[in-house]
Amino acid sequence: MDDDIFVEEDDELKNFLPNGFGKQEHKTDVARQVARSKRPDAQQARIQDAPNGGPARETQSSKGDSDDEDDDDDDDDDDEYPVSHELVLKTHERTITSMTSDASGSRLITASTDCSIKFHDFASMTPTTLRAFKSVDPTATKTSATSETHPINHVEFNPVSPATVLVISALPQAKLLSRDGEPIAESVKGDMYLRDMHNTKGHISEITTGTWHPTNRDLCVTAGTDSTLRIWDCSVRMIQKDVIVHKSRAAGSAGRTRMTAVAWGASPEGSSSNLIAAALDGSLVMWSGNGPYTRPSAEVRDAHGRDTWTGGLDISFDGRTVVTRGGDDTIKLWDTRKFKTPISTVSHLSSTSQYPTSNIRFSPTSTSVITGSPTGDLHILNPATLKPDLITPVTPGSALISLLWHPKLNQIITGSANAETHILYNPSISTRGAATVMSRAPKRRHIDDDPNLTTDLSQGLSADAIIAPNGNISTSRQSHNKPLTGLTASGRSRDPRRPHVPVTTPFAKSQPDAKHVRDNIPLSSMRDEDPREALLKYADKAEKDPIFTGAWRKTQPKTIYAELSDNEEDGREKKKARQG
């Protein structure tokens, strides 16, 4: 028959059979991976001026497809700000308070209220291995579970020398760590019984924040709740160089207040710098960055509301404008050349009452201002009017606390109250960082990728821990499937780590009865036996059937002892007399 036979294609069989022979080349669809990290169009929000002059929020989904001009405007906004794609890191367990990245953008450090600092390296990340390579607790003195730890308030890379990291925890002492998390130096704690803070060698109470000098790699400043700013020389170790005491003029403050924020900015030429700090009494104080610090160059007493925490403070790239975010639900813009009155003031809901480290930042070129909101939205403001140019939700329902706009990567890094770190980027205008991570091939799943089956070697084994040879250590999987509270039917605890407590008796509430000791403790009956009688009952058996001297039973049936001479006997008696 000349008719052709038609065979229907089987897609499942086609996928099962190999496409060719020999070594197959695995290619990664980079465009598909990047497209998966694209944020939904409904989350892109653009701000336009309403007819009444106020800002009106308008999403792309509310616009029709027929309006080509608005679509072009939305595309322009996406290209202007790196917010079209995102990468999410879930390495912490609690609120993220601060974050920092080195000048090259290769390493990211995040701090949290879970008392740990996480080190992330973009060069070792893939789309399936988004995790920190090291976790450090800078306040832990030893690795036992009973050691005292404190939340981290601030971390910051040295802008001039990225090999050093300034760590501020809820302690009177600041620390310097290397970029790998190794301790370098620690500041000194001051004498809390001295009244004059100029005579103390360090902070006497908790440090709230700190920052580095913009051009000098050896200087940093810390702000504390003891109403002082302290400048440290970190060339060899942290040695206190200057003490700036802020005298509060609020009624009933006794001249002291808490310093809540500090910023150290310099002009692009590097000729002059300004040191600006905010206090709990609502004041905003500015000193010359090069000193002397005996008297501030400018001070605003009522910059923000009294007894409200001003956690956000930043200086522009040219060192001429200052932006503050206060606890009185306002954002204000200041000019360092005319520091008495703010340039602009807008209302913005504050979250510093619950999250004191909520900050506000200038963009790398100072053409925008970024800040978060208690609802989880990212606000990109116009620095001239402080009106929002773009509002986009990052973590809806969870406050956006810490923000960072990296100048080299052109990516916005955010930290939220739900312990998530979001890296916003745009593949067309962002370089390296998250864009490089999403362009790599995914790593194949390995048993080490399961954190439940691995151990953090940076923490090591506890020196105070007791490891029982036959101990039953419960895993996280067992703890979720089986209850660890209450007692079983036999009266034993459900927690395998808890030892069995014997049943108490009416005779002794803390001691087991005699029957329990006799039945459960081996050789317990020997406690009531006389040891001399226990040995003498084997005397006849040892004499009739010796074990150790049985070899000489026939050759030497009677034991012959060595005879001592008179001199030897006298020597033994003298030796006994000396010992007695």
Secondary structure, DSSP 4 states (H G I P E B T S, - for coil): --PPPP----HHHHHHS-SSSSPPPP---HHHHHHHTBPPGGG-EEEEE-TTSSEEEEEGGGS-TT-HHHHHHHHHHHHHSS-SEEEEE---SS-EEEEEE-TTS-EEEEEETTS-EEEEEGGG-BTTB---SEEE-TT-SSSSTTS----EEEEEE-SS-TTEEEEEESSS--EEEETTS-EEEEPPPP-TT-S-GGG-SS-SS-EEEEEE-SS-TTEEEEEETTSEEEEEE-SSS-EEEEEEE----STTSTT---EEEEEEEE-TT-S-EEEEEEETTS-EEEEETTS--SS-SEEETTSS-TT----EEEE-TTSSEEEEE-TTSEEEEEETTB-SS-SEEEE----TTT-TT--EEE-TTSS-EEEE-TTSEEEEE-TTT--EEEEEESSTTS-EEEEEEETTTTEEEEEETTS-EEEEE-TTT--STHHHHHTSPPPPP-GGG-GGG---TTT---TT----TT--PPPHHHHHHS--SSB-TTS-BS-TTSPPPPPP-SS-SSS--HHHHHHHSTTGGGGGS-HHHHHHTTHHHHHHS-SSSGGGTTT-SS--PPPPPHHHHHHHHHHHHHH-
